[in-house]
Each structure stands twice: as C-alpha cells, then as structure tokens.
Amino acid sequence: MRRPTGRWRIVEMDLWDRDAIDLVEPGFIEFADDGTGQFGFIAVRGWMDCRTTERDDRTVVEFSWDGDDEGDQVSGRGWAALVGDATLEGHLFVHLGDDSGFRAEPFVRADRQDRR
C-alpha cells in the first residue's frame, strides 16, 4: 500500500483560483511518516490525523484536521489519493463550511512550473 508522503504543492482547487490559494504562502499539503500532516491555503492552516485505506483499488489517505482560519478555530475532514506517481487528488471539508476538491503535485516539480 503506497501512500503519499512529503510536501505537495496545491495547484488547483474547485472553489478558489491560484492567487487565492497562495494568498499567505504557496498552498500545500504535507504527509509525515508518523500518520500526521498539515496543510495551508488562503489563510487556513490545518493539522491532520491521517489513516491509510484502500478505496476503488487505490490507496487513499483519509484525515480529520483542526486548525486556524484568520484566527478562528476550524476543523474538518478530507481525503487524498495518488493518481499515478505524479499527482495527488483529494477533497477537503470544513466543518459547517465550504468544501473543495483539490489537485497537488510534488513541491519541486510544481515550483519549476511556477517559474515559467
């Protein structure tokens, strides 16, 4: 069961454009080997508790999270799955708030594309 690890650059979200995603810092999602992780986009920062499972013959990381959105406490859930070896796709839900699909790429590759 190969699960995503490391830092991934959020390059696309259903609800927000790239300028919004990168408002405070480049949007990212990061998975650690110990089952934790974090993400940041717009002014949201979240810390994740991750579990790896199988869904539709692919490895999926499901997570709950809590964090901060411009000083307000927020929480939610989400999931992410590897698509091939190059892309991560998933969905992030804010408890009693927005939810959005996202696509992310390995941070190094995404940064090279940003410089074009």
Protein Blocks (a to p, Z undefined) as FASTA:
>chain_A
ZZdedjdddfbdfkbcfklmmmmmccdddddfkopacddehjbccddddddddeehiacd
dddddddeehiacddddddddehjlbccdddddehiacdddddddfklmmmmmmZZ
